[in-house]
Amino acid sequence: MNLSPHFTLAEMTRSATAVRRGIDNTAPPPVIAALRLLCAEVLEPVRAHYGRPVIVTSGYRSPALNRAIGGSASSQHSLGEAADFTVAGISNIAVCRWIEQNLRFDQLIYEFGEAGWVHASFSARRARNQTLTARRTASGQTTYLPGIVA
């Protein structure tokens, strides 16, 4: 099922962890609607701007999958409102800065530098336009800095 011209439900729900652990990651209808909005408002504009594939590494996570990977209990991934992705051949910080300047979003996180990914969320209920940078401390903890910081 296509959610938008370049994104399918299968890629937005794919999870190696779910397959490996036998977790059902089927998106219910309200989540599918949220995924459509996320694709239309964030992922498709990013793809159109760069003209390159957007590689989704994490989209929807069922509550069971989110628990299994240690995700936040309030994760927008579990609502179908968030995706983690990279854009082939484009730096993550450049993608974050373009999204920040050109799109409506709820949350945008530059996660773990260029070796990491972009986390973007879109919600029909709110548009905080919150920007953060996620980094790991020497002890392995994740910290969040305000803004998009190189």
C-alpha positions in Angstrom: 0.0 0.0 0.0 1.4 3.4 -1.0 1.2 6.1 1.6 2.5 8.7 -0.8 4.3 8.7 -4.2 7.6 7.4 -2.8 6.8 5.8 0.5 4.9 2.5 1.3 3.3 1.2 4.4 5.7 -1.8 4.3 8.8 0.4 4.5 7.2 2.6 7.3 6.5 -0.5 9.4 9.5 -2.6 8.6 11.5 -3.8 11.6 14.2 -6.4 11.9 13.6 -6.5 15.6 9.9 -7.2 15.2 10.7 -10.0 12.8 13.4 -11.5 15.0 11.3 -11.4 18.1 8.0 -12.3 16.5 6.4 -9.0 17.4 3.3 -7.9 15.4 4.1 -4.4 14.0 0.8 -4.0 12.0 -0.3 -0.4 11.9 -4.0 0.2 12.8 -6.0 2.7 10.6 -5.4 5.8 12.8 -1.6 5.1 12.6 -1.8 4.7 8.8 -3.5 8.1 8.6 -0.8 9.6 10.7 1.9 8.0 8.5 0.3 9.4 5.4 0.5 12.9 6.9 4.2 12.3 8.0 5.0 11.2 4.4 3.1 14.1 2.8 4.4 16.9 5.1 8.0 15.8 5.8 9.3 12.9 3.8 8.0 13.7 0.4 9.2 17.3 0.6 12.6 16.2 1.6 12.8 13.7 -1.3 11.5 16.3 -3.7 14.1 18.9 -2.5 17.1 16.6 -2.7 15.9 14.4 -5.6 17.4 11.4 -3.8 16.1 8.4 -1.9 15.1 8.9 1.7 16.0 5.8 3.6 13.7 5.2 6.5 15.4 3.2 9.3 12.6 3.4 11.8 9.0 4.4 11.2 6.0 3.0 13.1 6.6 1.0 16.2 3.8 -0.9 17.8 3.7 -0.5 21.6 5.2 -4.0 22.0 8.0 -3.2 19.6 8.7 0.2 21.2 9.0 -1.5 24.6 11.3 -4.2 23.1 13.8 -1.7 21.8 13.7 0.5 24.9 11.9 3.4 23.2 10.3 6.3 25.1 6.8 5.5 26.4 5.6 8.7 24.7 7.4 8.0 21.4 5.7 9.5 18.4 6.9 6.4 16.5 4.1 4.5 18.3 1.5 7.0 16.9 2.9 6.8 13.3 4.0 10.4 13.7 7.7 10.0 13.5 10.5 8.5 11.3 14.2 8.1 11.6 15.9 8.5 8.2 18.9 9.5 6.1 19.1 10.9 2.6 21.5 9.2 0.3 24.6 11.3 -0.3 23.5 14.2 1.9 24.8 15.1 5.3 22.3 14.6 8.2 22.9 18.2 9.4 22.2 19.6 6.0 18.9 17.7 5.9 18.0 19.0 9.4 18.8 22.6 8.6 16.7 22.4 5.4 13.7 20.9 7.3 14.1 23.5 10.0 14.0 26.3 7.5 11.4 25.0 5.1 8.9 22.6 6.7 6.3 22.5 9.4 7.1 19.7 11.9 6.5 18.8 15.5 10.0 17.7 16.4 13.3 17.5 14.6 16.3 15.8 16.1 19.9 15.6 14.7 20.7 12.2 16.2 24.2 11.2 16.9 25.9 13.3 14.2 26.7 12.1 10.7 27.0 8.5 11.8 23.4 8.7 13.1 20.2 9.8 11.5 17.5 12.5 11.3 14.4 12.1 13.5 11.4 14.1 12.3 7.8 14.0 13.5 4.6 15.6 12.2 1.4 15.8 14.2 -2.0 17.0 13.1 -2.6 17.9 16.8 0.5 20.2 17.3 3.4 21.8 15.6 6.0 22.6 18.2 8.8 23.1 15.7 11.1 21.8 18.4 14.7 21.2 17.4 17.2 19.1 19.3 20.6 17.5 19.0 21.1 14.0 20.5 24.6 13.0 21.7 26.0 10.1 23.7 28.0 10.8 26.8 31.2 8.9 27.6 29.0 6.6 29.8 26.7 5.8 27.0 23.8 8.0 28.1 21.9 10.1 25.6 21.7 13.8 26.2 19.7 16.4 24.2 20.9 19.9 23.4 18.5 22.5 22.2 18.7 23.4 18.5 20.6 21.7 15.7 24.2 21.7 16.7 27.1 20.3 14.7 
